[in-house]
């Protein structure tokens, strides 16, 4: 009996029977400090710093695009169209970043592995539950404990310091939108810089507000920022999640990419997929039990 128990702890702290959960060692769940739906925020120094840097870099790009490249341009239609497009993408990127940072990623209630809660699950033969020994919680399948958030997160992908939050079930849409809009903003900025150097607008070089040397420095910095952000966000789409990195055995049905997108963005497909202000509908499911 002891050997099987230690073997389960070496994998993912799996406890196959309610009796092995030892609920008497868990305290009652702490009361919520705020009302339901309260703002979620992680007080992590590194994450807050990265989040502030992200906002400052986007605002810097908006400043250079508006005051260095578009306003001095001779063609007002060129400035109007590109200004509206660039600022719209930047606003959507910042809104997606804010939603990804301030949305509960799917934290499992802390300390819910109590005897009363386990009995309320009414476990049947063949049904199992997971217990996290770090936060004393019953966690669903594909949930992982985050050492920064100090909580178990449902469908955790990874903890991203740039959004100062875990990427999980509830905010994965906003994180994907953030990386997509940042990539589009960066690509648009690079195209504008290339056009600016190619046509070399005379009004810009003779402007008293931004002398020629300062203009060149600002554009080089913007070009470097755009390349860095574009490459970073492109790599993010190809990175593996925590389950692949830990080489965990797949216990869930393999779905197509389109089905995975519908699970992240909600279904059916609509224009709200592209909006960081629309909350995806993930449906309802019993997240604490499954059959083996």
C-alpha beads as a LAMMPS data file, in Angstrom:
LAMMPS data file: protein, C-alpha beads

292 atoms
291 bonds

1 atom types
1 bond types

-500.0 500.0 xlo xhi
-500.0 500.0 ylo yhi
-500.0 500.0 zlo zhi

Masses

1 110.0

Atoms # bond

1 1 1 0.000 0.000 0.000
2 1 1 2.830 2.424 0.840
3 1 1 4.692 1.725 -2.370
4 1 1 1.643 2.426 -4.526
5 1 1 1.014 5.632 -2.615
6 1 1 4.578 6.876 -3.079
7 1 1 4.432 5.966 -6.761
8 1 1 1.366 8.122 -7.237
9 1 1 3.073 11.048 -5.521
10 1 1 5.973 10.825 -7.968
11 1 1 3.661 11.529 -10.888
12 1 1 1.138 14.265 -10.112
13 1 1 0.159 13.597 -6.509
14 1 1 -2.714 11.420 -7.691
15 1 1 -4.869 9.973 -4.927
16 1 1 -7.166 7.291 -6.268
17 1 1 -9.535 6.994 -3.326
18 1 1 -11.182 9.615 -1.190
19 1 1 -9.699 8.045 1.925
20 1 1 -6.149 8.630 0.718
21 1 1 -6.795 12.370 0.378
22 1 1 -6.556 12.758 4.152
23 1 1 -9.032 15.647 4.222
24 1 1 -8.630 16.007 7.973
25 1 1 -5.216 17.593 7.275
26 1 1 -6.832 20.395 5.272
27 1 1 -8.233 23.489 6.895
28 1 1 -11.553 24.981 5.872
29 1 1 -11.389 27.121 2.700
30 1 1 -10.661 30.769 3.574
31 1 1 -13.520 33.237 3.008
32 1 1 -13.391 35.348 -0.126
33 1 1 -11.859 38.751 0.476
34 1 1 -14.146 40.388 -2.027
35 1 1 -17.404 39.829 -3.870
36 1 1 -17.776 37.300 -6.672
37 1 1 -16.193 38.545 -9.875
38 1 1 -13.743 40.787 -7.979
39 1 1 -10.657 42.030 -9.795
40 1 1 -7.860 39.458 -10.072
41 1 1 -4.321 40.795 -9.733
42 1 1 -1.010 39.121 -8.893
43 1 1 1.312 41.208 -6.708
44 1 1 4.586 40.024 -8.214
45 1 1 7.375 42.569 -8.615
46 1 1 8.840 41.031 -11.775
47 1 1 5.431 40.635 -13.414
48 1 1 4.326 44.180 -12.583
49 1 1 7.589 45.569 -13.973
50 1 1 7.212 43.569 -17.208
51 1 1 3.594 44.694 -17.547
52 1 1 4.509 48.372 -17.133
53 1 1 7.355 48.016 -19.657
54 1 1 4.930 46.475 -22.155
55 1 1 2.540 49.422 -21.880
56 1 1 5.381 51.972 -22.131
57 1 1 6.763 50.326 -25.274
58 1 1 3.349 50.357 -26.970
59 1 1 2.802 54.007 -25.992
60 1 1 6.274 54.867 -27.295
61 1 1 5.428 53.249 -30.622
62 1 1 2.217 55.269 -30.815
63 1 1 4.130 58.492 -30.127
64 1 1 6.765 57.868 -32.808
65 1 1 4.230 56.764 -35.406
66 1 1 1.952 59.746 -34.780
67 1 1 4.372 62.634 -34.217
68 1 1 7.421 61.543 -36.205
69 1 1 5.978 59.761 -39.247
70 1 1 2.301 60.542 -39.800
71 1 1 1.721 64.163 -38.738
72 1 1 4.665 65.554 -40.775
73 1 1 3.533 63.606 -43.875
74 1 1 2.234 65.625 -46.809
75 1 1 -0.610 63.252 -47.675
76 1 1 -3.417 63.685 -45.099
77 1 1 -5.251 60.578 -46.319
78 1 1 -2.129 58.480 -45.770
79 1 1 -1.777 59.834 -42.250
80 1 1 -5.474 59.404 -41.426
81 1 1 -5.791 55.803 -42.622
82 1 1 -2.544 54.560 -41.104
83 1 1 -3.101 56.509 -37.891
84 1 1 -6.570 55.046 -37.411
85 1 1 -5.374 51.510 -38.194
86 1 1 -2.261 51.654 -36.013
87 1 1 -4.015 53.200 -33.011
88 1 1 -6.924 50.756 -33.290
89 1 1 -4.544 47.798 -33.208
90 1 1 -2.614 49.352 -30.308
91 1 1 -5.783 49.914 -28.270
92 1 1 -6.913 46.326 -28.903
93 1 1 -3.466 45.048 -27.883
94 1 1 -3.484 47.021 -24.621
95 1 1 -7.082 46.009 -23.879
96 1 1 -6.192 42.346 -24.458
97 1 1 -3.177 42.734 -22.189
98 1 1 -5.313 44.261 -19.437
99 1 1 -7.923 41.490 -19.701
100 1 1 -5.242 38.769 -19.679
101 1 1 -3.627 40.343 -16.619
102 1 1 -6.764 41.091 -14.579
103 1 1 -8.849 38.000 -15.387
104 1 1 -8.900 34.994 -13.094
105 1 1 -7.144 32.360 -15.261
106 1 1 -9.157 29.551 -13.682
107 1 1 -7.901 29.281 -10.114
108 1 1 -9.208 26.277 -8.214
109 1 1 -10.769 27.187 -4.826
110 1 1 -7.988 27.061 -2.274
111 1 1 -8.254 24.529 0.560
112 1 1 -11.378 22.781 -0.756
113 1 1 -10.007 19.250 -0.148
114 1 1 -12.112 18.956 2.994
115 1 1 -13.978 15.887 4.176
116 1 1 -17.345 17.551 3.623
117 1 1 -16.527 18.584 0.064
118 1 1 -15.143 15.148 -0.846
119 1 1 -18.294 13.476 0.479
120 1 1 -20.424 15.896 -1.521
121 1 1 -18.730 14.682 -4.728
122 1 1 -20.365 11.249 -4.221
123 1 1 -17.490 9.394 -5.851
124 1 1 -18.344 6.164 -7.634
125 1 1 -16.112 3.176 -8.372
126 1 1 -13.695 4.081 -11.142
127 1 1 -13.851 7.803 -10.431
128 1 1 -10.782 9.600 -9.146
129 1 1 -9.853 13.054 -7.935
130 1 1 -6.597 14.987 -7.822
131 1 1 -5.251 16.657 -4.722
132 1 1 -2.604 19.359 -4.683
133 1 1 -0.474 19.032 -1.536
134 1 1 0.736 22.636 -1.871
135 1 1 -2.618 24.469 -1.707
136 1 1 -4.686 21.560 -0.329
137 1 1 -7.163 21.742 -3.190
138 1 1 -8.947 19.210 -5.333
139 1 1 -7.880 20.091 -8.825
140 1 1 -9.406 19.118 -12.160
141 1 1 -7.633 17.189 -14.864
142 1 1 -4.990 19.293 -16.694
143 1 1 -4.716 21.681 -13.736
144 1 1 -1.261 22.634 -12.457
145 1 1 0.041 24.475 -9.426
146 1 1 1.690 27.847 -10.100
147 1 1 4.396 28.857 -7.638
148 1 1 3.940 32.551 -8.501
149 1 1 0.142 32.703 -8.243
150 1 1 0.272 30.137 -5.405
151 1 1 -2.860 28.487 -6.782
152 1 1 -3.823 25.549 -8.981
153 1 1 -4.893 26.826 -12.409
154 1 1 -7.304 24.956 -14.671
155 1 1 -5.845 24.136 -18.104
156 1 1 -2.694 26.021 -17.199
157 1 1 -0.446 26.696 -20.185
158 1 1 2.316 28.697 -18.496
159 1 1 2.926 31.698 -16.251
160 1 1 3.758 34.737 -18.379
161 1 1 5.544 37.617 -16.609
162 1 1 4.666 39.992 -19.470
163 1 1 0.987 39.777 -18.523
164 1 1 1.789 39.186 -14.830
165 1 1 -0.544 36.200 -14.735
166 1 1 -0.944 32.559 -15.568
167 1 1 -2.400 31.669 -18.935
168 1 1 -5.267 29.309 -18.193
169 1 1 -8.800 28.353 -19.090
170 1 1 -10.426 31.745 -18.510
171 1 1 -7.866 34.155 -20.002
172 1 1 -6.261 32.150 -22.794
173 1 1 -8.344 34.013 -25.379
174 1 1 -7.083 37.386 -24.176
175 1 1 -3.477 36.194 -24.187
176 1 1 -3.764 34.907 -27.758
177 1 1 -5.386 38.193 -28.837
178 1 1 -2.629 40.146 -27.083
179 1 1 0.140 38.296 -28.920
180 1 1 -1.739 38.594 -32.233
181 1 1 -2.387 42.327 -31.950
182 1 1 1.173 43.009 -30.768
183 1 1 2.470 41.115 -33.806
184 1 1 0.202 43.177 -36.113
185 1 1 1.215 46.443 -34.426
186 1 1 4.884 45.544 -34.784
187 1 1 4.485 44.549 -38.436
188 1 1 2.578 47.765 -39.211
189 1 1 5.243 49.860 -37.479
190 1 1 8.014 48.152 -39.490
191 1 1 6.141 48.794 -42.747
192 1 1 5.658 52.468 -41.832
193 1 1 9.345 52.848 -40.972
194 1 1 10.334 51.248 -44.288
195 1 1 7.994 53.581 -46.213
196 1 1 9.298 56.549 -44.256
197 1 1 12.952 55.880 -45.068
198 1 1 12.128 55.005 -48.674
199 1 1 10.165 58.157 -49.468
200 1 1 12.009 60.344 -46.916
201 1 1 9.235 62.866 -46.294
202 1 1 10.705 66.336 -46.612
203 1 1 8.360 67.834 -44.011
204 1 1 9.763 65.505 -41.363
205 1 1 13.421 66.365 -41.936
206 1 1 12.752 70.124 -41.833
207 1 1 10.467 69.954 -38.773
208 1 1 11.563 72.128 -35.869
209 1 1 9.870 69.779 -33.401
210 1 1 12.024 66.766 -34.215
211 1 1 15.462 67.518 -35.692
212 1 1 16.931 65.089 -38.179
213 1 1 19.320 63.332 -35.780
214 1 1 16.614 62.809 -33.162
215 1 1 14.226 61.545 -35.821
216 1 1 16.686 58.908 -37.002
217 1 1 17.307 57.720 -33.426
218 1 1 13.579 57.465 -32.689
219 1 1 12.942 55.504 -35.888
220 1 1 15.843 53.113 -35.249
221 1 1 14.576 52.434 -31.738
222 1 1 11.059 51.854 -33.084
223 1 1 12.416 49.502 -35.741
224 1 1 14.359 47.544 -33.124
225 1 1 11.285 47.375 -30.867
226 1 1 9.052 46.244 -33.744
227 1 1 11.449 43.479 -34.778
228 1 1 11.854 42.293 -31.187
229 1 1 8.127 42.227 -30.474
230 1 1 7.266 40.615 -33.813
231 1 1 9.791 37.809 -33.357
232 1 1 8.803 37.314 -29.710
233 1 1 5.075 37.022 -30.432
234 1 1 5.719 34.768 -33.418
235 1 1 7.744 32.403 -31.237
236 1 1 4.995 32.427 -28.601
237 1 1 2.581 30.804 -31.060
238 1 1 4.961 27.902 -31.541
239 1 1 5.982 27.281 -27.936
240 1 1 4.897 24.191 -26.041
241 1 1 2.718 24.298 -22.965
242 1 1 3.579 22.965 -19.544
243 1 1 2.034 19.562 -20.276
244 1 1 4.337 18.985 -23.258
245 1 1 7.372 20.295 -21.382
246 1 1 6.689 17.953 -18.456
247 1 1 5.978 15.102 -20.925
248 1 1 2.771 14.186 -19.162
249 1 1 0.656 11.343 -20.433
250 1 1 -2.384 12.510 -22.397
251 1 1 -5.621 11.612 -20.572
252 1 1 -7.984 13.701 -22.640
253 1 1 -9.389 13.441 -26.125
254 1 1 -7.221 14.841 -28.899
255 1 1 -9.034 17.569 -30.822
256 1 1 -8.450 19.354 -34.087
257 1 1 -7.007 22.870 -34.153
258 1 1 -10.394 24.294 -35.106
259 1 1 -12.034 22.577 -32.130
260 1 1 -9.300 23.876 -29.832
261 1 1 -9.871 27.398 -31.142
262 1 1 -13.590 27.102 -30.415
263 1 1 -12.812 25.930 -26.898
264 1 1 -10.566 28.963 -26.358
265 1 1 -12.624 31.653 -28.092
266 1 1 -16.100 30.205 -27.536
267 1 1 -18.512 28.827 -30.064
268 1 1 -19.966 29.299 -32.571
269 1 1 -17.592 31.469 -34.595
270 1 1 -18.410 35.190 -34.537
271 1 1 -16.734 38.580 -34.776
272 1 1 -16.522 38.571 -30.973
273 1 1 -13.564 36.199 -31.322
274 1 1 -11.462 39.248 -32.219
275 1 1 -12.749 41.396 -29.363
276 1 1 -10.965 41.472 -25.994
277 1 1 -14.165 42.910 -24.506
278 1 1 -16.254 39.784 -25.222
279 1 1 -16.083 36.944 -22.696
280 1 1 -15.942 33.463 -24.295
281 1 1 -18.539 30.875 -23.322
282 1 1 -16.789 27.662 -22.270
283 1 1 -19.951 25.837 -21.251
284 1 1 -20.429 23.897 -18.027
285 1 1 -18.837 20.632 -16.935
286 1 1 -18.063 18.656 -13.801
287 1 1 -14.429 19.615 -13.427
288 1 1 -13.532 17.529 -10.393
289 1 1 -14.249 14.006 -11.586
290 1 1 -13.479 11.822 -14.548
291 1 1 -13.468 8.130 -15.434
292 1 1 -10.345 6.017 -15.816

Bonds

1 1 1 2
2 1 2 3
3 1 3 4
4 1 4 5
5 1 5 6
6 1 6 7
7 1 7 8
8 1 8 9
9 1 9 10
10 1 10 11
11 1 11 12
12 1 12 13
13 1 13 14
14 1 14 15
15 1 15 16
16 1 16 17
17 1 17 18
18 1 18 19
19 1 19 20
20 1 20 21
21 1 21 22
22 1 22 23
23 1 23 24
24 1 24 25
25 1 25 26
26 1 26 27
27 1 27 28
28 1 28 29
29 1 29 30
30 1 30 31
31 1 31 32
32 1 32 33
33 1 33 34
34 1 34 35
35 1 35 36
36 1 36 37
37 1 37 38
38 1 38 39
39 1 39 40
40 1 40 41
41 1 41 42
42 1 42 43
43 1 43 44
44 1 44 45
45 1 45 46
46 1 46 47
47 1 47 48
48 1 48 49
49 1 49 50
50 1 50 51
51 1 51 52
52 1 52 53
53 1 53 54
54 1 54 55
55 1 55 56
56 1 56 57
57 1 57 58
58 1 58 59
59 1 59 60
60 1 60 61
61 1 61 62
62 1 62 63
63 1 63 64
64 1 64 65
65 1 65 66
66 1 66 67
67 1 67 68
68 1 68 69
69 1 69 70
70 1 70 71
71 1 71 72
72 1 72 73
73 1 73 74
74 1 74 75
75 1 75 76
76 1 76 77
77 1 77 78
78 1 78 79
79 1 79 80
80 1 80 81
81 1 81 82
82 1 82 83
83 1 83 84
84 1 84 85
85 1 85 86
86 1 86 87
87 1 87 88
88 1 88 89
89 1 89 90
90 1 90 91
91 1 91 92
92 1 92 93
93 1 93 94
94 1 94 95
95 1 95 96
96 1 96 97
97 1 97 98
98 1 98 99
99 1 99 100
100 1 100 101
101 1 101 102
102 1 102 103
103 1 103 104
104 1 104 105
105 1 105 106
106 1 106 107
107 1 107 108
108 1 108 109
109 1 109 110
110 1 110 111
111 1 111 112
112 1 112 113
113 1 113 114
114 1 114 115
115 1 115 116
116 1 116 117
117 1 117 118
118 1 118 119
119 1 119 120
120 1 120 121
121 1 121 122
122 1 122 123
123 1 123 124
124 1 124 125
125 1 125 126
126 1 126 127
127 1 127 128
128 1 128 129
129 1 129 130
130 1 130 131
131 1 131 132
132 1 132 133
133 1 133 134
134 1 134 135
135 1 135 136
136 1 136 137
137 1 137 138
138 1 138 139
139 1 139 140
140 1 140 141
141 1 141 142
142 1 142 143
143 1 143 144
144 1 144 145
145 1 145 146
146 1 146 147
147 1 147 148
148 1 148 149
149 1 149 150
150 1 150 151
151 1 151 152
152 1 152 153
153 1 153 154
154 1 154 155
155 1 155 156
156 1 156 157
157 1 157 158
158 1 158 159
159 1 159 160
160 1 160 161
161 1 161 162
162 1 162 163
163 1 163 164
164 1 164 165
165 1 165 166
166 1 166 167
167 1 167 168
168 1 168 169
169 1 169 170
170 1 170 171
171 1 171 172
172 1 172 173
173 1 173 174
174 1 174 175
175 1 175 176
176 1 176 177
177 1 177 178
178 1 178 179
179 1 179 180
180 1 180 181
181 1 181 182
182 1 182 183
183 1 183 184
184 1 184 185
185 1 185 186
186 1 186 187
187 1 187 188
188 1 188 189
189 1 189 190
190 1 190 191
191 1 191 192
192 1 192 193
193 1 193 194
194 1 194 195
195 1 195 196
196 1 196 197
197 1 197 198
198 1 198 199
199 1 199 200
200 1 200 201
201 1 201 202
202 1 202 203
203 1 203 204
204 1 204 205
205 1 205 206
206 1 206 207
207 1 207 208
208 1 208 209
209 1 209 210
210 1 210 211
211 1 211 212
212 1 212 213
213 1 213 214
214 1 214 215
215 1 215 216
216 1 216 217
217 1 217 218
218 1 218 219
219 1 219 220
220 1 220 221
221 1 221 222
222 1 222 223
223 1 223 224
224 1 224 225
225 1 225 226
226 1 226 227
227 1 227 228
228 1 228 229
229 1 229 230
230 1 230 231
231 1 231 232
232 1 232 233
233 1 233 234
234 1 234 235
235 1 235 236
236 1 236 237
237 1 237 238
238 1 238 239
239 1 239 240
240 1 240 241
241 1 241 242
242 1 242 243
243 1 243 244
244 1 244 245
245 1 245 246
246 1 246 247
247 1 247 248
248 1 248 249
249 1 249 250
250 1 250 251
251 1 251 252
252 1 252 253
253 1 253 254
254 1 254 255
255 1 255 256
256 1 256 257
257 1 257 258
258 1 258 259
259 1 259 260
260 1 260 261
261 1 261 262
262 1 262 263
263 1 263 264
264 1 264 265
265 1 265 266
266 1 266 267
267 1 267 268
268 1 268 269
269 1 269 270
270 1 270 271
271 1 271 272
272 1 272 273
273 1 273 274
274 1 274 275
275 1 275 276
276 1 276 277
277 1 277 278
278 1 278 279
279 1 279 280
280 1 280 281
281 1 281 282
282 1 282 283
283 1 283 284
284 1 284 285
285 1 285 286
286 1 286 287
287 1 287 288
288 1 288 289
289 1 289 290
290 1 290 291
291 1 291 292
